[in-house]
Amino acid sequence: MKAFIENRFGLLTLVVVALAAMYGIAYVTRPAPLPPPPTGPTKVAVESVTTVCPGDKGRRVDVYLPGSLSSETMEKDAPYVTKGPGGLEAGDVTRATSGSARGLAGVRCTEPAPATWLLGPGPADADVRLHLINADKAPAMVDVQVYAAEGLVSGDAGIGLEIAPGKHREIDLKTLAPSADVMAVSVTTSFGRVAVAARTVLESGGVDWLPAAGAPATRVVVPGIPKGGGLRRLLVAAPGETDATVQIKAVSEDAEYAMKGRETLNVPAGTVTALDITTGVAGSSAALVLTSPVPIVAGAVSIGTGSKPDVAYTAGTPSLALGSAVARNTTGARLLLTALGGPGKVRVQVVPDKGAAGEPYEVAVPARRTRDVRVKAKGDFAVVVTPVSGEVYGARLLEERRRDGVMLTTQPLAPARTWTLLPPLQDTPRVVLP
């Protein structure tokens, strides 16, 4: 009996030793713990870029690659497509001193995308030509919807437009919304991608291209409202099914403030509402900060002074967190920079069409102020803006003062195509569960 008990405890000891050994080996060879999931988007480099501009035979297009600037002349009226590595930018500026299209008109060549928003004058007050370009090797189907003050006015005429690979369509928006005096245009694809641009010629005079507005959001910053005389007008669209009550603040060269009598703007669901802010910004360079409980899109119209006034447009744009570059600039170009929250600082570099790139220099922007900065360059050049600190927004302004009226064009400083932000990912079995 005693031997049995001793053997039983000996067996138990062996089992314990074996289990301890197994757990020890498992502990030593265990996989490394997973890193905590990222709390925000991940910044990754862009490897390749495709940009597209509407075609116009004889027009010059400037192409910027990091550190260099070149130009090409369009040989035909077909869309201009250029491809290259991350950081590629392309665009052009036209200048006319007479005729119905008198003025400066600048356009940034756009990337093909599944969705685009544009805001500006409607076909009742302007000739508006929408360009849809499929630069991919696959077909695309597009829905074009036009919102006006009375709601969605384009009906089914713009739904289901097919664009073959490598082809483009030009649409006179008067055929979709003839009575709209202000508009927001939504271009979405059922499949494929298209590059979108729209050129406007006002009946009262003035020409420019509409910049793409940021996607609907509950906070929108509209930078680049130039100082000087003439009409300044804010356009806000509420594309959802809920009315928007929009809080508005102006950030000028002297202060951040709510404009008297224009502190809020009520925008019915599915409509566009215009607000005259001429006296609200009081002739100062400014940006507008809009907040709303429901997503909105926004832009602004600036009309110059003189017997033959020109027009310029800007739109809701992200901050300069990813930097920005404008390929086409001329002598006298200015940057309109706005710092929200605390003070901000950016680094500016000029890349001329001839010679080496200039030395970068820093520009400080006081907290909750807009600063109007003349770019230190002559001739034709690209300008590159990179963030240093703070939350800074901006636009590039070209302006030419003539006896018969000021000619001007603005371009919001859209995110550079050097970096992109990817949403955080989580390792979860839910992605494979029904």
Summary of the structure (lengths in Angstrom):
residues: 434
radius of gyration: 27.3
end to end distance: 60.8
largest distance: 120.7
contacts: 1502
relative contact order: 0.16
helix: 9%
strand: 53%
